[in-house]
Amino acid sequence: MASMSISMDISTTFIGLAKLSTVRTAAFPLLQSAKLRQFHTQRFGLRLSVPNRKRFSRRLSVEATATTTPEQSESDVLSRIPPDDRIPATIITGFLGSGKTTLLNHILTANHGKRIAVIENEYGEVDIDGSLVAAKSAGAEDIVMLNNGCLCCTVRGDLVRMISELVNKKKGRFDHIVIETTGLANPAPIIQTFYAEDEVFNDVKLDGVVTLVDAKHAGFHLDQVKPKGVVNEAVEQIAYADRIIVNKIDLVEEPQVSNLVQRIKSINRIAHLKQAEFGQVDLDYVLGIGGFDLERIESAVSAEDSEEDHDGHDHDHEHCHDHDRHQDHHHEHEHKHEHDHHQHSHDHTHDPGVSSVSIVCEGSLDLEKANIWLGTLLLERSDEIYRMKGLLSVQGMNERFVFQGVHDIFQGSPDRLWGPNEPRVNKIVFIGKNLDAQELEKGFKACLL
Ligand SMILES: Nc1nc2c(ncn2[C@@H]2O[C@H](COP(=O)(O)OP(=O)(O)OP(=O)(O)O)[C@@H](O)[C@H]2O)c(=O)[nH]1
C-alpha cells in the first residue's frame, strides 16, 4: 500500500487512488493537531443501566440454582441446569472509521469453520458497508442491513425483530451472529437488548463486545467536550468493551499508541486490549469470548457512577439524529432504566452537530475535478469530516471504485466490475459536524462529466 502526502500535490492524489489498486493517503500533517490539543479531557462518567432487573436476573438464576443447593450432588445440580445452547452474538463497535467493517471482513474470510450471520447497521440510508461486506463475505450465512436508523436508538425494535427472524427462520444454519453497530452508536441500549427482550434472551446470548479504537483519531473524539447530557459515544464504546482493538497503529508512532492505551485503560481497565493493523487479530480474541458480563462492568464503573447524584430520579435518554438524505440527524429517543438500588435520570443526546449527507447520482466522475474538489474540501474541513465512504463510477474505469475516508486519511481501490446492465450510480456519504448538504452535493455533482 502506497502512501503519499496531500501537500505534495493535491491534484494527483485522487487520480492516484484510482490508478493504484489500494492507496492510502496520509495527509495534512499540519492540519491535524493544534486544534486537537485544545480540547479538554472529559471526565468519564459511565451510566450503566440495567433496564429491567427482574428480567436481567433470569440470567443469574441459573447460576443461583447451582450455588444455592449445596446438598445436592454436583451431577444432580448439573442435570438441573439446562445447557446454554443459545446462539452467541458478538457486537462490534467503535467510532466512525475505526475499522469495524475491516475486522468483520477479517472474521468472515478467516478459516474458523463457523457459519456467521451478520447484522450490519449503517448510519445513513445508503448501503455502502453492506456492499463492502457482501463483496468479501464468502463465509457469511446471511447479511441483514439495518439502514434506517441508529441501532442504539430508533431501530432497536428492528434489531429484536431481526434476531427473532434469523432464529426462527434460519436456526441451525448459522452458529454465531455478528452485529456491526454504526460508529455513532452508544452500545449500552444495544447490550441491554440481549437481556431485556424476551425474544432475544431466550435464543441468543451476548458473547462479547469488541470495540475498535482508531489509534490516530481516537484521542480527538475522546477529548471532545459534549454539551450537557450528550453522550460521548467514543468513550462509551470503550467503556462497554470486553475486547479492545487499538487499530491502525501503522498510522502513528509508538508513544502515541502508548498514550492512547493509558487513556483507554483509564476508561476501561478490565477489557483485554490488543494493538492491530487492519483488524488482524486472532479470531479467538473476538469470537467465543464467553459472555458479556454486565455486572463486571457495573462494578468496575460503580466508583465513578457513585459520584453522581442518583437520588430517585428518572433516567431518560434522548438522542437526536434523523437520517433523511441531505439533512441533519434528529431523532428522539426516550427510555427509562432502572438501576439495581436506585433510579436516576440523564438526558442522552447524540451530538446534535453531527449529521450525515448522502449523495446518490448517476454519471461518471472526472477524476481531475474530483481530486481538486476533495483535496480542497479536506484541507479546509478534515477535522469536521469524520467519515466519507463512496462507491464511485469513474470515467474510463470498468470497476466500481470504492472510496473511504476518515478525517484526513483516505483510501480507495477498484472493486468488482460494473454489471452489464447495472446503472453506474455514484453513492457517497459524509458523516461529520456542521456539514452543509447543499454545498457538498453541489461540489460533488460539479465533478461529474
Ligand atoms: N492504515 C490503516 N487503515 C485501516 C486500518 N484498518 C482499517 N483501515 C481503513 O480505514 C477505513 C475505515 O475502515 P472501516 O473498516 O470501514 O471502518 P468502520 O469502523 O467500519 O467505519 P464506519 O462504518 O464508517 O464506522 C478503510 O479505508 C480501511 O481500509 C489500519 O489498521 N490501518
The ligand as an SDF file (V2000), in Angstrom:
LIG
                    3D

 32 34  0  0  0  0  0  0  0  0999 V2000
   -3.9150    2.4840    7.6070 N   0  0  0  0  0  0  0  0  0  0  0  0
   -4.8840    1.7160    8.0920 C   0  0  0  0  0  0  0  0  0  0  0  0
   -6.1040    1.7990    7.5830 N   0  0  0  0  0  0  0  0  0  0  0  0
   -7.0500    0.9880    8.0840 C   0  0  0  0  0  0  0  0  0  0  0  0
   -6.7960    0.0770    9.1260 C   0  0  0  0  0  0  0  0  0  0  0  0
   -7.9410   -0.5810    9.4180 N   0  0  0  0  0  0  0  0  0  0  0  0
   -8.8720   -0.0960    8.5800 C   0  0  0  0  0  0  0  0  0  0  0  0
   -8.3540    0.8380    7.7640 N   0  0  0  0  0  0  0  0  0  0  0  0
   -9.0210    1.6190    6.7340 C   0  0  0  0  0  0  0  0  0  0  0  0
   -9.8140    2.6040    7.3810 O   0  0  0  0  0  0  0  0  0  0  0  0
  -11.0020    2.8310    6.6250 C   0  0  0  0  0  0  0  0  0  0  0  0
  -12.2000    2.6220    7.5100 C   0  0  0  0  0  0  0  0  0  0  0  0
  -12.2730    1.2540    7.8590 O   0  0  0  0  0  0  0  0  0  0  0  0
  -13.6630    0.5320    8.1170 P   0  0  0  0  0  0  0  0  0  0  0  0
  -13.3700   -0.8740    8.4700 O   0  0  0  0  0  0  0  0  0  0  0  0
  -14.6310    0.7710    7.0270 O   0  0  0  0  0  0  0  0  0  0  0  0
  -14.1390    1.3500    9.3820 O   0  0  0  0  0  0  0  0  0  0  0  0
  -15.5750    1.3030   10.0960 P   0  0  0  0  0  0  0  0  0  0  0  0
  -15.3230    1.4010   11.5440 O   0  0  0  0  0  0  0  0  0  0  0  0
  -16.3510    0.1210    9.6160 O   0  0  0  0  0  0  0  0  0  0  0  0
  -16.2230    2.6080    9.5370 O   0  0  0  0  0  0  0  0  0  0  0  0
  -17.7520    3.1340    9.7780 P   0  0  0  0  0  0  0  0  0  0  0  0
  -18.6600    2.0190    9.3160 O   0  0  0  0  0  0  0  0  0  0  0  0
  -17.8700    4.3390    8.9560 O   0  0  0  0  0  0  0  0  0  0  0  0
  -17.8990    3.4800   11.1840 O   0  0  0  0  0  0  0  0  0  0  0  0
  -10.9410    1.8790    5.4490 C   0  0  0  0  0  0  0  0  0  0  0  0
  -10.4110    2.5900    4.3760 O   0  0  0  0  0  0  0  0  0  0  0  0
   -9.9920    0.7940    5.9140 C   0  0  0  0  0  0  0  0  0  0  0  0
   -9.3260    0.1220    4.8660 O   0  0  0  0  0  0  0  0  0  0  0  0
   -5.4520    0.0280    9.6700 C   0  0  0  0  0  0  0  0  0  0  0  0
   -5.1210   -0.6930   10.6080 O   0  0  0  0  0  0  0  0  0  0  0  0
   -4.5530    0.8770    9.1050 N   0  0  0  0  0  0  0  0  0  0  0  0
  1  2  1  0
  2  3  2  0
  2 32  1  0
  3  4  1  0
  4  5  2  0
  4  8  1  0
  5  6  1  0
  5 30  1  0
  6  7  2  0
  7  8  1  0
  8  9  1  0
  9 10  1  0
  9 28  1  0
 10 11  1  0
 11 12  1  0
 11 26  1  0
 12 13  1  0
 13 14  1  0
 14 15  2  0
 14 16  1  0
 14 17  1  0
 17 18  1  0
 18 19  2  0
 18 20  1  0
 18 21  1  0
 21 22  1  0
 22 23  2  0
 22 24  1  0
 22 25  1  0
 26 27  1  0
 26 28  1  0
 28 29  1  0
 30 31  2  0
 30 32  1  0
M  END
$$$$
